């Protein structure tokens, strides 16, 4: 029996890195509608507010690009801890900021952490998870993001009633709490078994696998040895090829996978979700809703709740159906928002506002726009939100996984930066037409996923080479139905003595891995 408690506990704790991302989103969206923030920072509008919001994404872009080097050299775990330190520094600078420049600097430094953790946490989770629950485990990253958004938003909402600078300084300071927990707690968790194997620390890799897969840490369990054998064979094959991982990223064999990972991460931003996450207050104001802070809180609750179905069932219904149906549903709701704003809206008679188009005197249209906003978020939360984080680490081979995922995640943050900077002026310039643009992006994303993205559920990470080199039929790619289970067959061969595993590891139970300095090698 798989020792699921260990996998879930470790993955859920590592997902605190996602909580930091969520904290940052709502720490900004929660203050946009407050007088305290507007008065202290000079009522930033348009490009100025876009620059403040997108500063975090700019730092995240740099953090994501550096994650490959740090993740490969220091290990996934230690690099995540480094990110937690950067987050505490950035949060402190934001909380103490005396103007827009200092606020931007703090958000850039905090963004370095988000770039590191958003790249490495899904890698770490996917490398410790059994193939049958890998989607569920990596979905915990997005679930943590939604929790971070919701918790920080309600902290921000509560502090908005304080008639002082504490209204925004206290929530920004509180952001350091999960980062401290993440940094300290990771000392008690193991490194990735696949990273250990890549460094020729074979005995530690086997012990960690046994710890994660069996109730008593039995390193002689057939399924443990089968997975160990697959990792060994994959690493040996990669070393025989003597590939240059940087050059190989866009070589003939890997180009399709790397570009697909980049596209999935890019589409996850271009589907329009960050318009509703960062600037929901502007949109609800434009729709004619009076209490936008309270209305926004409902959206963040929906975002968290609707992530749960994906966690529970994405390993059953697959990645492709979630992405395809998600793109169509998000497009529908965004087109509906655009149509309602175009039909019932009019130019805003009040100058110097973040929105230049407003719905007045049409309560039914206002409520419908609000509902469509909630449905857009719900559609994203059950589809693109979690799947866009689990898919890129799954499809990359170990030798270039950290580098390829860092590039894919950097694509996410590049798009995030561009949108964070562009959306405020777009809302003022082209108004409701902006929603038609993002709705169209969803249709293009649907076509791309249908053509280029194979199903990966229930497959081991080592089987991805086979999927991309030989492919499946269209029907199997959509449903994820396969005729054989190679890992189970390999385990049976080992159990029946048809296949021997040669190793220098002592036959002992997992007892005290943490702090071990053993560096045994495979014979």
Beta strands, then each sheet from edge to edge (+ up, - down):
strand 1: 345-347
strand 2: 357-359
sheet 1: 1+ 2-
end
